[in-house]
Amino acid sequence: MNQWIPSEGVGIWFLFTLKFTLLCKFNVILTPLCIVVSGVLGRLLSVSLIRFSTYSRVDASSKSKPLGTKMTVSEYLFALCSIVPFLFIPTIQRSLFYLLPILAISYFFFHWWGKKQIDGFTGDYLGFTEQCGEIIVLLTLFQVLSWPFILSDIQNQK
């Protein structure tokens, strides 16, 4: 029996409760868009760790052999293309101006922390990073989209 299951369960419950609470605060029209943006950018944070970090266990007992191989430049550029559709949505376009630097700082933090704690990354750590990335994106979107000049733009687009 795993002694960490109760704390993991509480952590997952807290994470989903935080996401749900944040999503309830958004404008009804923006909620689906915020879900998609947070999912894409949260995963991009994890993909960046795969590209620029090292896998902590590349041995015979490793369960995730594909993670042990480095991502190629073309694969990473393909992942970066997931941002392109959002460049054509004015509300999100303005938000990306704030989101991308915050995600870059988050990447460096997660890279440093993963290197310090487990000497790289594992599949569990990538999942943790992706979930934290989604929360960071939702918090940033919530803050940025509540600014008066952006709210007036949203109301003018209706």
N, C-alpha and C positions, 0 to 999 in steps of 0.2 A: 504494500500500500504506500502510495506517495504522500509524504507528510506535508507537501506544499499545495495540495489540491485546495484546501480551504482558502488559503491566501490567493491562489490563482483565480478561484471562483469569485472572490470579493473584488479582485482587480479587474476582471472582465466585466462584472456587474457595474462597477464604478465607471469604467470606460464607456460602456454603452449608455449608461444613464447620462453621462456628460455629453455624449454625442446627441442623444435624444433631446436633452434640455437646450443645447445650442441650436439644433435644427428647428425647435419650436419657436425660437426667438426671431427667426428669419421671416421676411415677407413670404407669403404663400407662393407667390410666383417664382421667387428665387430659391426656394428650398430644394427642388430637384436639381437645379443647376449647381447649388452648393454641395450637394451630395456627390455629384459627378466630379466636380473640381477637387474636392478634398480626397476622393478616392484616387484620382489620377496623380495628383501631386504627392500624396502620401506614398504611393507605390514608387514614384520617381525617386523619392528619398531613399527607399530601400534598394532600388536598382543602382543608384549612385554608389551605395556601399559595396554592392557586388562588383561594380566596375573598378573602384579605386581602393578597395581594402583587400585584405587577405582572409581566406577562410581559415578558421582556427584549427580545424581537424582534417587534415588531408592524409589519412592513413587507412589501413585496411578495415578498421572498425567503423569508419565514417559511414553514416546512412545516406548522405547527400553528396554523391560523387559529382553531379552537375554543378553544384555550388562551388566545388573545389577548383573548377576551371575558370580562368579569367574571361570576362566578357569582352568581346571584340569591340573595336571602335564603331563599326557599322551597326552592331547590335545596340550599342548605347545611343547612337544617333537616331536609330529607329525609335527607341524609347523616348527620347527627347521630342520627337515629332508629335507625341501625344498632347503637347501643350499648344500646338499650332491652332486647333479649332477655337480655343479660348481667346486667341488674339483678335478674333472678329466679333466678339461680344463686348460692346463698350464698357459695360459695368464691370465685367471680369478683367477686361484689359487694364483698367485703372487699378484694380486690385492686385494684378500681377506685379505692378511696380513696387508694391509693398511686400507681396508674398515671396517673390523670388529671393530677395536679400535675407529675409527671415529664414527661409528654407536652406539657404546656403550656410548661414550661421548654425542652424540645426544640424545640417550634415556634418560640419566640422566638429560639433559637440558629440554627436553619436559616433563618429569615426574615432575621436579621441577616447571616449568612454569605452567603446568596444575594444579598442587596442589595450587600454589600461586593465580592463576587467578580465577579458577572455582571449586576449592576443589576436583579435580579428573579429569575425562574425560567425554566427551559426544561423540555421533556419529560424530558430526561436527568436534570436536577436533581430533578424530581419522583420519578423512579424511584429515584434515590439516596436521597432522603428517605424514601420508602416502605420501602425495604429496611433502612435504619438504624432507622426506627421499629419495624419488626418485631423487630429485634435488641434494641432498648431494652425493648420489651414483654416479650420472652422472658427477658431478664436480670432484669427487675423481677419477673416471675411466678416465676422460679426462686428468687429471694431471698425473696419474700413467702410463697410456698407451702411453703418449707422451715422456716418458723417453727413452733415446737412447738404453739402454741395453734391454728394453722390446720391443722396435720397431724392433731391430735386430732379436729377437726371433720370432716375428710375421712374418717377412719377410722370415725367415728360414723355417717356418712351411708351407709356400705356396707350 
